[in-house]
Amino acid sequence: MECIIDLQGFQKSPNEFIFKEVAIYTLKEDSIPIVYLFSSPYSWINQTKEEMSANVWLSRSYHGIFWGQGDIPYNDLFKTLQKTLYNVKTIYVKGFQKKRWLEEIGMKNVFNLEDIQCPSLKKLRLKASKYDCHHHHHFAVKNSFPYCAAHNAHLLKNWLLNSFHGKTFIHE
């Protein structure tokens, strides 16, 4: 089985990503996403002022997820993803950083859709209708909608299936 994964979260440092929302779509026309929202790994006050500032911007202007949201303990991240992806042979993501972050937590056979000329999410979103996800109700930008992992994964799944007419891209 193959799947698309998208992630939203917070940047701890240039090399450390804090997973908040993880969406997984199998590459089937009628698939529905599995979406996880992880709790924070530590208290808000344990961040630097720079991290707080960047993370407030992400919450209000990019993905609409607050630091304190999440119903799955952060220390269960790896176990949760391993259990969900146990029979997945190939994982597709958009972007080198997302590929690297997934590989750093032990995911195998992760491929970047940018390597097969996937358009930007901004372009894919231009053709999309508003996607209403209950994880993103704090989004503050008028006349826009947040970058939601489930919506992104849905757009990427449709692009991949339409671009390859139901055949997935096999990496050698």
C-alpha positions as CSV (number, residue, x, y, z in Angstrom):
1,M,0.0,0.0,0.0
2,E,1.1,3.6,-0.7
3,C,0.0,6.8,1.1
4,I,0.3,10.5,1.1
5,I,1.2,12.2,4.4
6,D,1.1,15.9,5.3
7,L,2.2,17.5,8.5
8,Q,1.5,20.7,10.3
9,G,3.3,21.8,13.4
10,F,5.8,24.1,15.0
11,Q,9.5,24.8,14.5
12,K,11.6,24.3,17.6
13,S,14.9,25.1,15.8
14,P,16.0,25.0,12.2
15,N,16.5,21.2,12.5
16,E,13.7,20.3,14.9
17,F,10.0,20.0,14.1
18,I,7.2,19.6,16.5
19,F,4.5,17.5,15.0
20,K,0.9,18.7,15.8
21,E,-1.3,17.5,12.9
22,V,-0.6,14.5,10.8
23,A,-2.9,13.5,8.0
24,I,-2.6,10.2,6.1
25,Y,-4.5,9.3,2.9
26,T,-4.1,6.0,1.1
27,L,-3.8,6.2,-2.7
28,K,-7.3,5.1,-3.4
29,E,-9.9,7.2,-5.1
30,D,-12.4,6.9,-2.3
31,S,-10.1,7.0,0.7
32,I,-10.8,9.2,3.7
33,P,-8.0,10.6,5.8
34,I,-6.7,9.5,9.1
35,V,-5.9,12.6,11.0
36,Y,-4.0,12.8,14.3
37,L,-3.6,15.9,16.5
38,F,-0.8,15.4,19.0
39,S,-0.4,17.3,22.3
40,S,2.5,19.5,22.9
41,P,5.8,17.8,24.0
42,Y,6.3,20.5,26.8
43,S,4.7,23.6,28.2
44,W,4.4,26.8,26.2
45,I,6.5,28.7,28.7
46,N,9.5,26.4,28.0
47,Q,10.0,28.0,24.6
48,T,12.3,31.0,23.9
49,K,10.7,34.3,23.1
50,E,11.7,33.8,19.4
51,E,10.1,30.4,19.3
52,M,6.9,31.8,20.9
53,S,6.7,34.6,18.4
54,A,7.2,32.3,15.4
55,N,4.7,29.8,16.8
56,V,2.1,32.5,17.5
57,W,2.4,33.6,13.8
58,L,2.0,30.0,12.6
59,S,-1.1,29.5,14.8
60,R,-2.8,32.8,13.7
61,S,-1.6,33.2,10.1
62,Y,-0.7,29.8,8.7
63,H,-2.3,26.6,10.1
64,G,-4.6,27.8,12.9
65,I,-3.6,25.2,15.4
66,F,-2.7,26.3,18.9
67,W,0.2,25.0,20.9
68,G,-2.1,23.5,23.6
69,Q,-4.3,21.6,21.2
70,G,-4.0,17.8,20.8
71,D,-5.6,14.7,22.2
72,I,-2.8,12.2,21.6
73,P,0.3,12.3,23.9
74,Y,3.3,13.6,22.0
75,N,5.4,10.7,23.3
76,D,3.1,8.3,21.5
77,L,3.9,9.9,18.1
78,F,6.3,7.2,16.8
79,K,4.1,4.3,18.2
80,T,1.0,5.8,16.6
81,L,2.5,6.3,13.2
82,Q,4.2,2.9,13.2
83,K,0.9,1.2,14.1
84,T,-1.0,3.2,11.4
85,L,1.7,2.7,8.7
86,Y,2.7,-0.9,9.4
87,N,1.6,-2.2,5.9
88,V,2.5,0.9,4.0
89,K,5.3,0.3,1.5
90,T,5.7,3.9,0.1
91,I,5.1,7.3,1.7
92,Y,4.8,10.4,-0.4
93,V,5.2,13.9,1.1
94,K,5.6,17.4,-0.3
95,G,8.9,19.0,0.6
96,F,12.4,18.0,1.6
97,Q,11.9,19.0,5.3
98,K,8.8,16.9,5.7
99,K,10.6,13.9,4.1
100,R,13.6,14.4,6.5
101,W,11.4,14.8,9.6
102,L,9.5,11.6,8.8
103,E,12.8,9.7,8.2
104,E,14.2,11.1,11.5
105,I,11.4,9.4,13.4
106,G,12.0,6.1,11.6
107,M,9.7,6.1,8.6
108,K,11.1,4.3,5.6
109,N,10.6,4.7,1.8
110,V,9.6,8.3,2.1
111,F,9.6,10.2,-1.3
112,N,9.3,13.9,-2.0
113,L,6.7,14.7,-4.6
114,E,8.7,17.8,-5.6
115,D,11.1,15.3,-7.2
116,I,8.3,14.5,-9.7
117,Q,7.4,18.1,-10.4
118,C,4.4,18.4,-8.1
119,P,3.1,22.0,-8.1
120,S,3.1,24.1,-5.0
121,L,0.3,23.7,-2.5
122,K,-0.5,27.4,-3.2
123,K,-1.2,26.5,-6.9
124,L,-3.2,23.3,-5.9
125,R,-5.2,25.3,-3.4
126,L,-6.3,27.9,-6.1
127,K,-8.5,25.2,-7.7
128,A,-9.8,23.9,-4.4
129,S,-12.9,24.7,-2.4
130,K,-12.7,25.7,1.2
131,Y,-11.9,22.7,3.4
132,D,-13.5,22.8,6.9
133,C,-11.5,21.0,9.5
134,H,-12.3,21.3,13.2
135,H,-8.6,21.5,14.1
136,H,-8.3,24.9,12.5
137,H,-11.0,27.0,14.1
138,H,-8.6,29.6,15.5
139,F,-7.4,30.8,12.1
140,A,-7.4,34.6,11.9
141,V,-6.7,35.5,8.3
142,K,-9.8,36.8,6.6
143,N,-10.8,35.6,3.1
144,S,-8.4,32.7,3.3
145,F,-8.3,29.2,4.8
146,P,-5.6,27.6,6.9
147,Y,-3.0,25.1,5.7
148,C,-4.6,22.0,7.0
149,A,-2.7,18.7,6.8
150,A,-5.8,16.8,5.8
151,H,-6.7,19.3,3.0
152,N,-3.0,19.3,1.8
153,A,-2.9,15.5,1.7
154,H,-6.2,15.4,-0.2
155,L,-4.9,17.9,-2.8
156,L,-1.6,15.9,-3.1
157,K,-3.4,12.6,-3.4
158,N,-5.7,13.9,-6.2
159,W,-2.7,15.5,-8.0
160,L,-0.7,12.2,-7.9
161,L,-3.6,10.1,-9.0
162,N,-4.6,12.4,-11.8
163,S,-1.1,13.0,-13.0
164,F,-0.3,9.4,-13.3
165,H,-3.8,8.3,-14.2
166,G,-4.2,5.9,-11.2
167,K,-0.7,4.6,-11.5
168,T,1.7,5.6,-8.7
169,F,5.1,6.8,-9.3
170,I,7.7,4.0,-8.5
171,H,11.1,5.1,-7.3
172,E,14.1,2.9,-8.1
